[in-house]
Amino acid sequence: MKPHAIIMHPAPVNRGCEISGHLVEAPSSRIFEQMGNGVMVRMAILEQVLHGRETK
């Protein structure tokens, strides 16, 4: 792996199956940030689907 490579995965991670466990905790891993952002995106999509956008 190149030194400047960023490790991404949408989670949940099957450590040792999909990705090596040490890569999940690596300094270049963005898995936890990506997971948190994904939760917020899914919440926003559900809000729009269930309640729609209010018009003014």
N, C-alpha and C positions, 0 to 999 in steps of 0.2 A: 504494500500500500504506500502511496506517495505521502511524504511528510505533511503536505498541506491539504490532504484529502479530508473532507468533512463526512462524518458517519451520520446517516439519517435513516429512520425507520418510523412508520406511523404508530407503532405499538398496538397491542401488547406484543412483547418480544418473547419468543420461545428460545431462551438462552441455550446455546449449544446445539440447537437444531437449525434455526434460520440464520443466526449470527453468533459468533463466539462471545461468550460472557464477558471477556476482558475488553472487547470493543464497545460494549454498552456503556461501560464506566470510563472509557478513554477520554482524555482531555479534548479531543477533536469530535467527540460525540455530541450531536444536537438532538438526540432521541427524546430527552425529557422536555426540551423546549418545543419540539415538533408535536409531541403528545399533548402538551398543554394548549398549544395553539389550535390543534385539531378539535379539542373539546369545545373551545370557544366558537369555532366555525360551525360545528354541528349544532350547538345551542342556537346560534343566530339563524341557521337554516330552518331549524324546527320552529322557531318563533315566527318566521315569515310564512311558513307553510300552514301553521295552526291558526295564526291570528291575522295574517296578511299585513300589508302596508297601509297605514292610515293615510287618507288623503285630506288635504286642507282646502 
